[in-house]
Amino acid sequence: MAATVDSMQCFPGLCGVLSGSATGLEIDEIEEDVAAEQETIIEPGAGLKTANTGSIDTPDFVKLQMTLMEASKGVTDGTDAEYKRLMNSCVSFAIRIRLLGPDEEFFSKRPRADAPLVIVAWIMNACDSINLDGTTKLCSQERGTYGHAQKMRASMTYGFGKLKGLGNMPWHESDVGATMVGNPSISVEVSSFMCSLRRRKVQAGEVANSARAITSEILLKLYHHNRLPENWTVQPYQPGERKPAGGSRTSDSLDNWGGGRVRRLLHAAYTVLKIQVVLYLPFRKTHQNGDIKPFHLWTLSSNEAHLCPTRALAAWFDESQITTGLSVANNPMSSEQFLELFRNNLLDINMTLLLMALTRFVSGAGGALNSPNMTIVKYLISSNDDPAEPRDHFFNPNQRPAVKCPQCGRCCLCA
């Protein structure tokens, strides 16, 4: 069997992207990336955790464990097949550059100590502008996008976390002995590389959208799917499985998880959350005790109906008949309930199943800054919250932009 090589010594490019001290902001970014990657994997049940300790290794139990993991993989069959294809690609790459022996197992319950470096080397070779030997790739040399790098990383997280039962525990040194435990894809090394790769991609002119971001295109697909007659029509409650309308779908169709009311509520939440991220996250100006004045929402054009909160809220209020108090009835939906419904809705349109917190969902709202009249930005940069334009026109899509004199503030033609 051919001997494997030391990744850090034989590949100076790999050493270069992982070496060096991180600044405070970079450390925060790495920690956030690790936490975000944890959210993509459901914590395995207690029975599965027992298998990781090695206390039960009987063939029958191992077979049962594999069956349970396959049944609870949490992604569509297409995504599962694509992740497994990428996993095989990683193993072939590692063997080719002698980071892995031909007969050595890479995906296992007890990953090798340098597993994160193998993952980084694989993604770096396919997507980075830097070669493993430290040289810069030629402009004509093909390389993957940042989105593809995230997909490669997701396959690693899935392979170790789901298929091998390591869950979402971050990669760390065991308290007993000098061994490494956890999911090697959820490691500081991989997160550090992904953050630095994203910066290089942005500097090169690539728009690096997060793989967890909910884009306008995804909301458009959800909007059209939820408004199909068999999904949008409110049907009387019946115990047991709801039969699909029209009989065109099989009885085990994923569309049976919710009816017209819950789909109205979900889309109202989608549109409102897509606005909130720009208002709440970046500048922290909307503290709950800050006496912030309300915003006036306007109806968007028909070609932006999937993004329009007034249309979505009107549909929900009309069906729910809620006129006072909370907009989601007296018993608010928990984040866990919302995420479960959201996951089902993503599966409706064949999207990869991601376990994300509400703040992860709204991270895709950065596109709102592309609004033609930049109404949200005008509020955020206001130093005294006393703008020259009426507040009720901030979200007005039909408001014509005004060019004002920076000295006198006049905007008439004679000025």
C-alpha positions in Angstrom: 0.0 0.0 0.0 1.3 3.4 -0.9 2.3 5.6 2.0 0.2 8.8 2.6 1.8 12.2 2.8 1.6 15.0 5.4 -0.9 17.5 4.1 0.6 20.6 5.7 4.2 19.8 4.8 3.6 18.7 1.2 1.1 21.3 0.2 2.3 24.8 1.2 -0.7 26.4 -0.4 -3.0 24.6 2.1 -0.7 25.6 4.9 -0.9 29.3 3.7 -4.7 29.6 3.7 -5.0 28.0 7.2 -2.0 29.7 8.9 -1.9 33.1 10.4 -3.7 34.7 13.3 -7.3 35.8 12.8 -8.6 39.2 13.9 -11.5 39.7 16.3 -13.9 40.2 13.4 -12.6 37.1 11.6 -12.9 35.0 14.8 -16.5 36.1 15.1 -17.2 35.2 11.5 -15.6 31.8 11.9 -17.6 31.1 15.1 -20.8 32.1 13.3 -20.0 29.8 10.4 -19.4 26.9 12.7 -22.7 27.6 14.5 -24.5 27.9 11.1 -23.2 24.6 9.9 -24.4 22.9 13.1 -27.9 24.0 12.3 -27.9 22.0 9.1 -27.8 18.7 10.9 -30.4 17.3 13.3 -28.9 16.1 16.6 -29.0 12.3 16.4 -31.3 10.5 18.9 -30.0 8.9 22.1 -30.0 5.4 20.5 -27.8 6.5 17.7 -25.4 8.3 20.1 -24.8 5.0 21.9 -23.4 3.5 18.7 -20.7 6.2 18.6 -19.3 5.1 22.0 -18.5 1.6 20.6 -20.4 -0.1 23.4 -22.8 -1.8 21.0 -21.2 -3.2 17.8 -23.3 -6.3 17.1 -24.2 -6.8 13.4 -27.9 -6.6 14.1 -27.5 -3.3 15.9 -25.3 -1.8 13.2 -27.8 -2.9 10.6 -30.6 -1.2 12.6 -28.6 1.9 13.0 -27.9 2.2 9.2 -31.7 1.6 8.5 -32.7 4.4 11.0 -30.1 6.8 9.5 -31.3 6.1 6.0 -34.9 6.7 7.0 -34.1 10.0 8.8 -31.6 11.4 6.3 -33.7 14.6 6.1 -33.0 15.4 2.4 -34.6 14.5 -0.9 -33.4 11.4 -2.8 -31.9 13.7 -5.4 -29.9 15.6 -2.9 -28.9 12.4 -1.1 -27.5 11.0 -4.4 -25.7 14.3 -5.2 -24.1 14.4 -1.8 -22.9 10.8 -2.1 -21.5 11.6 -5.5 -19.5 14.4 -4.0 -18.4 12.2 -1.1 -17.0 9.7 -3.6 -15.3 12.5 -5.5 -13.6 13.7 -2.2 -12.3 10.2 -1.5 -11.0 9.8 -5.1 -9.2 13.1 -4.8 -7.6 12.3 -1.5 -6.3 9.0 -2.8 -5.0 10.6 -6.0 -2.9 13.2 -4.1 -1.9 10.5 -1.5 -3.7 12.1 1.5 -5.6 8.9 1.8 -4.5 5.3 1.3 -6.2 3.2 -1.4 -7.7 0.9 1.2 -8.2 3.5 3.9 -11.7 4.5 5.0 -12.3 8.3 5.1 -16.0 8.5 6.1 -16.2 6.6 9.4 -17.6 7.0 13.0 -14.0 7.7 14.1 -12.6 10.1 11.5 -8.8 10.6 11.2 -7.3 13.5 12.9 -6.5 15.4 9.7 -10.0 14.9 8.2 -10.7 18.7 8.2 -7.5 19.3 6.2 -8.5 16.7 3.6 -11.8 18.5 3.2 -10.2 21.9 2.9 -7.7 20.5 0.3 -10.5 19.0 -1.8 -12.6 22.2 -1.8 -9.5 24.4 -2.3 -8.4 22.4 -5.4 -11.8 22.7 -7.0 -12.8 26.2 -6.1 -10.0 28.4 -4.9 -7.7 30.7 -7.0 -4.7 29.2 -5.1 -3.2 25.9 -5.9 -2.3 23.4 -3.2 1.4 24.1 -3.9 0.8 27.8 -3.2 0.9 29.1 -6.8 -1.9 31.2 -8.3 -4.2 29.4 -10.8 -4.2 30.7 -14.3 -7.2 32.8 -15.4 -8.1 30.2 -18.0 -8.1 27.4 -15.4 -11.6 26.3 -14.4 -12.7 26.7 -10.8 -15.9 26.3 -9.0 -18.0 29.1 -7.5 -18.4 29.8 -3.9 -21.9 28.3 -4.0 -20.4 25.1 -5.3 -17.8 25.2 -2.5 -20.7 25.4 0.0 -22.4 22.4 -1.7 -19.1 20.4 -1.4 -18.9 21.4 2.3 -22.5 20.5 2.9 -21.9 17.0 1.5 -19.1 16.5 4.0 -21.3 17.7 6.9 -24.0 15.3 5.6 -21.7 12.4 5.2 -20.2 12.5 8.6 -23.2 13.9 10.5 -26.0 11.9 8.9 -24.6 8.9 7.3 -22.0 8.1 10.0 -24.1 9.4 12.9 -21.7 12.0 14.2 -24.4 14.6 14.3 -23.7 18.3 14.6 -21.0 18.2 17.3 -18.1 20.5 16.4 -14.7 19.0 15.8 -12.7 19.1 19.0 -10.2 17.3 21.2 -11.6 14.6 23.4 -11.5 15.1 27.2 -10.2 11.5 27.4 -7.0 11.1 25.5 -5.5 13.1 22.7 -8.0 12.0 20.0 -10.3 14.3 18.0 -14.1 13.7 18.0 -17.1 15.3 16.4 -18.0 16.2 12.8 -14.8 17.2 11.0 -16.8 19.4 8.6 -18.0 21.5 11.5 -14.5 22.5 12.5 -12.6 25.8 12.9 -10.2 24.7 10.1 -13.0 24.3 7.5 -15.0 27.3 8.6 -11.8 29.5 8.6 -11.1 28.4 5.0 -14.7 28.9 3.9 -14.7 32.5 5.3 -11.4 33.3 3.6 -12.5 31.7 0.3 -15.6 33.9 0.4 -13.5 37.0 0.8 -11.3 36.0 -2.1 -14.3 35.3 -4.3 -15.9 38.7 -3.5 -12.6 40.5 -4.2 -12.5 38.7 -7.5 -16.0 40.1 -8.4 -18.1 37.0 -7.6 -21.4 37.6 -5.8 -21.1 35.0 -3.0 -24.7 34.4 -1.8 -25.0 32.2 1.2 -26.3 28.6 0.5 -28.7 29.2 3.4 -30.0 32.5 2.0 -33.7 32.6 1.0 -33.6 34.4 -2.3 -36.4 36.1 -4.2 -36.3 33.1 -6.7 -37.0 30.7 -3.9 -39.9 32.8 -2.5 -41.3 32.9 -6.1 -41.3 29.1 -6.3 -42.9 28.8 -2.8 -45.5 31.4 -3.8 -46.6 29.6 -6.9 -46.5 26.2 -5.3 -48.5 27.3 -2.2 -51.1 28.9 -4.5 -51.9 25.8 -6.4 -55.6 25.0 -6.0 -55.0 21.8 -4.1 -52.7 23.7 -1.6 -54.4 27.0 -1.4 -58.0 25.8 -0.9 -59.0 25.7 2.8 -60.5 22.3 3.5 -62.5 21.1 6.5 -60.3 19.5 9.2 -60.3 15.7 9.0 -58.4 13.4 11.4 -55.7 11.4 9.8 -53.9 12.0 6.5 -55.4 14.7 4.3 -56.1 13.3 0.8 -54.7 15.4 -2.0 -57.3 17.3 -4.1 -57.9 16.1 -7.6 -56.3 12.7 -7.0 -53.3 13.7 -9.2 -50.8 13.0 -6.4 -49.9 9.9 -4.5 -51.1 9.4 -1.0 -47.7 9.7 0.5 -47.1 13.1 -1.3 -45.1 15.6 0.8 -47.8 18.2 -0.1 -50.1 16.7 2.5 -48.3 18.4 5.4 -50.4 21.6 5.5 -53.6 23.2 4.1 -54.6 26.6 2.9 -54.5 28.4 6.2 -51.0 27.4 7.3 -49.7 28.2 3.8 -51.2 31.7 4.0 -49.6 32.2 7.4 -46.2 30.9 6.2 -46.0 33.2 3.2 -47.0 36.2 5.3 -44.1 35.3 7.6 -41.7 34.9 4.7 -42.4 38.3 3.3 -42.3 40.1 6.7 -39.0 38.4 7.7 -37.5 39.3 4.4 -38.0 43.0 5.3 -37.0 42.7 9.0 -33.4 41.6 8.4 -32.3 44.9 6.9 -34.1 46.8 9.7 -33.0 44.7 12.7 -29.7 43.0 12.1 -27.0 45.3 10.6 -27.4 48.5 12.5 -29.3 47.7 15.7 -31.4 50.8 15.5 -34.7 49.2 16.3 -34.1 48.3 20.0 -37.4 47.4 21.6 -37.2 50.3 24.0 -36.0 52.8 21.4 -39.4 54.3 20.6 -39.0 53.6 16.9 -41.9 55.0 14.8 -43.9 52.5 12.7 -43.4 51.9 9.0 -46.1 52.1 6.3 -46.2 49.1 3.9 -47.4 49.6 0.4 -48.7 47.1 -2.1 -46.1 46.0 -4.6 -46.7 45.5 -8.3 -48.2 42.2 -9.5 -44.8 40.9 -10.8 -43.5 41.2 -7.2 -46.6 39.7 -5.5 -44.4 36.9 -4.0 -42.4 39.6 -2.1 -45.4 41.8 -1.1 -46.1 41.7 2.6 -49.4 43.6 2.3 -50.8 41.0 -0.1 -49.6 38.1 2.1 -50.9 39.6 5.3 -54.2 40.5 3.8 -54.7 36.9 2.6 -53.9 35.6 6.1 -56.1 38.2 7.9 -59.0 37.6 5.6 -58.9 33.8 6.2 -58.0 33.9 10.0 -60.4 36.8 10.8 -57.9 38.1 13.3 -58.6 41.8 13.9 -56.8 42.5 17.2 -53.8 41.3 19.2 -51.1 39.1 17.8 -51.2 38.5 14.0 -50.8 34.7 14.5 -53.5 34.3 17.1 -53.3 34.2 20.9 -50.9 31.3 21.0 -47.8 32.3 18.9 -46.0 29.7 16.9 -42.7 28.6 18.3 -39.5 28.8 16.2 -39.4 25.0 16.1 -42.9 24.7 14.7 -42.1 27.4 12.1 -38.9 25.6 11.0 -40.7 22.3 10.7 -43.3 23.8 8.4 -40.7 25.8 6.5 -38.6 22.6 5.9 -41.8 20.9 4.5 -42.4 23.8 2.3 -38.8 23.7 1.0 -39.2 20.0 0.2 -42.3 20.9 -1.8 -40.1 22.6 -4.4 -37.2 20.1 -4.1 -34.9 22.4 -2.1 -32.2 20.9 0.1 -33.5 20.5 3.6 -31.7 23.0 5.8 -32.1 23.3 9.6 -31.8 27.0 10.0 -32.8 29.4 12.7 -35.0 32.3 12.0 -32.0 34.6 11.7 -30.5 32.3 9.1 -33.7 32.5 7.1 -33.8 36.2 7.0 -30.1 36.4 6.0 -31.2 36.2 2.4 -32.9 39.6 2.6 -29.8 41.5 1.7 -31.3 41.8 -1.8 -33.7 44.3 -0.4 -31.0 46.9 -0.6 -31.3 46.8 -4.3 -34.6 48.6 -4.1 -34.6 51.4 -6.7 -35.4 54.2 -4.3 -33.4 52.7 -1.5 -36.1 53.5 1.0 -34.8 51.2 3.8 -31.3 52.7 3.4 -32.6 56.2 3.7 -34.0 55.4 7.1 -30.9 53.6 8.4 -28.5 56.4 7.5 -30.8 59.1 9.0 -28.9 60.6 11.9 -31.8 62.2 13.6 -34.8 60.2 12.4 -36.3 63.4 11.0 -36.1 62.9 7.2 -37.1 65.4 4.6 -39.6 63.0 3.0 -42.7 61.8 4.8 -42.1 58.5 6.6 -45.3 56.9 5.1 -43.6 57.1 1.7 -40.4 55.3 2.7 -41.7 51.9 1.3 -43.8 53.4 -1.5 -42.5 51.7 -4.7 -44.1 54.4 -6.8 -42.3 57.3 -5.1 -40.2 59.2 -7.6 -36.6 59.8 -6.4 -35.8 63.4 -5.7 -32.4 65.0 -6.4 -31.9 67.7 -3.8 -29.4 70.4 -3.4 -27.0 69.4 -0.6 -26.8 73.1 0.6 -30.4 74.4 0.7 -32.3 71.1 0.3 -34.5 72.3 -2.5 -35.5 69.9 -5.2 -37.5 72.1 -7.7 -36.3 72.4 -11.3 -35.2 76.0 -10.8 -32.9 75.0 -8.1 
